[in-house]
Amino acid sequence: MYKLFLTLRYLRKRRIAYFAIAAVMLCSAMVLIVMSVMGGFLDLLKTKARGLLGDIIIDNRSYSGFPLYDEFIADIASWPEIEKATPVLYSYGLLRFSETTQTQTVRVVGIRLADVYVVNAFKSGLYYETYYPGTTTLAPQAQPRVGFDPQEIIEIRDEQGRPVGTGPRPVLPPEHQAALERSWAAGLRDTLTPPTELTAILRAAGLPEIVGVYDLVDDHGPPRFTGNELPGLIIGRDIIAERLPTAAYKRFWAYPRGCAVALTLLPLSATGTADIPVKQPFRYVDDSRTGIYEIDSQHVYCDFELLQKLLQMHATERVDPETGRTIGTVPGRASQIQVKLRPLVAGRPVRPEAVAQRLSEHYHALAADPRFDLGFDDRMLIERVEALTWEESQRHIIAPVENERRLVTILFGIISLVAVVLVLCILYMIVLQKTRDIGIVKSIGGSSTGVAAIFVTYGAAVGLVGALSGAALGTVFVHHINEIQDFLTWAFGWRVWSREVYSFDAIPSTVRVEDTVAVIVAAILAATLGSLLAAWRAGAMQPVEALRHE
């Protein structure tokens, strides 16, 4: 009991111990912040990679693509491990907004939208599909415009909420209005995007708010679709909206849903030869946010079959150059196949690596299959096809980040050894100052082990208080790290986290429980270790020698 009593007494009364506690606290917070940010970056990288690519990626790393993708997908559809597979096309193009004359180089991705919804997490990042479910399509469509319903008169209020008159209710075309009311009934609200004047009117009337940006009809008549029917195009959100420090996106009236845009593409042959550029008008139907800045600021998505035709990668007749006669068919080409696996088959977990190996072997076998009429170039494209798990395909990015996390954690751990030295010095000073107390304890029967235990316990208590304080400080700092960076940027122009460099548009701000526990335990052990020399010195002190100095 006397050990605990003296430990608590020294902890409260010896102010010099506060320096040791502060050192442990700051070192613990520093290590936890580093582990959380680096670990969060790594976790986010893995989550986004898997969400964007599916479980297995089949690719030949060529913009010329590879043939027999549909035949391959049909073959593997019966495999019990395969839930869904979809082809993808990649190319580059020039995107132009006709209303603003904004022109930008983009990476064009051709997808089968319904399949992609199943294979990866693309759907969860679509803005208009979230609030208007079922209205995002890549098929040809006209522009939806907001009109007015003369049958429903609502009260209009100003910004202060005071009535200023009445008017017909603003409404969308029936398909979009019905989708909006479904999401509204489900409790979906866009709380991040700053409200528009139209939104404010509907909000004041207690009606479902028109989310996003829609053009108004020119004659204040009923809602309707206007303009020519053009193919749909999904655009990366950072291309058409401005990200605010609050993590919200500011949308502009210059980019209403359904506005016309033009995309210029450069077709490539199977041998990589460039052809004449082609220009195709589209309608902006939705915007996508993956959370990866490089993708959200550069990627646009259109229908797979349309892009394939524009790039001249669709199936065509094979013509004999000497006779001009049709001698077969040149198969269509895709850039990639994304595969989603079932988690369990017959009660056993599916091993993605084993499935990827089987998929590679099966694809290479197609080159020798007599069912298909393949030319030399087609066989060479198939020869380079490789099936990889999502983790293997991103290993060149994930592995360096994992190594950096370990290295930085070790470096900051070494720096934190200053806390061990500080605990050692402070406890040693306390031992030298408390020789009288040590002598009294020993003279009334306290053992050397008991005296040593006082200072070991004292060191552990310093570590416990410092570690808990540091964990709390580190957790609060990490949770508000983006706000702290925004303040530093505003006040001093310092921006540590660049979206262009680190890909993600925000600093990871999640503290893992296992990291917190590891830091607390390590801090307590380090402080206890730092107290051992002082504890040994106190335990070795003789009562007569201790009292002689008093």
SULTAFEN-V427322 format. One record per run of one state. SS is the DSSP state (helix for helix, strand for strand, loop for the rest). FROM is the first residue (numbers start at 1). LEN is the number of residues. If there is no record, write none. Layout:
# SULTAFEN-V427322
SS FROM LEN
SS FROM LEN
This chain:
# SULTAFEN-V427322
loop 1 1
helix 2 12
loop 14 3
helix 17 37
loop 54 2
strand 56 4
loop 60 6
strand 66 2
loop 68 1
helix 69 8
loop 77 5
strand 82 16
loop 98 5
strand 103 9
loop 112 1
helix 113 7
loop 120 2
helix 122 4
strand 126 1
helix 127 5
loop 132 9
strand 141 17
loop 158 5
strand 163 9
loop 172 2
helix 174 12
loop 186 11
helix 197 8
loop 205 10
strand 215 2
loop 217 7
strand 224 13
helix 237 4
strand 241 3
loop 244 5
strand 249 3
loop 252 1
helix 253 3
loop 256 4
strand 260 6
loop 266 2
strand 268 1
loop 269 5
strand 274 1
loop 275 3
strand 278 11
loop 289 3
strand 292 1
helix 293 4
loop 297 2
strand 299 5
helix 304 7
loop 311 5
strand 316 4
loop 320 6
strand 326 5
loop 331 2
strand 333 2
loop 335 1
strand 336 6
loop 342 2
strand 344 2
loop 346 2
strand 348 2
loop 350 2
helix 352 15
loop 367 9
helix 376 8
loop 384 2
strand 386 4
helix 390 4
loop 394 1
helix 395 21
loop 416 1
helix 417 17
loop 434 1
helix 435 9
loop 444 4
helix 448 32
loop 480 1
helix 481 12
loop 493 6
helix 499 4
loop 503 1
strand 504 1
loop 505 8
helix 513 18
loop 531 1
helix 532 9
loop 541 2
helix 543 6
loop 549 2
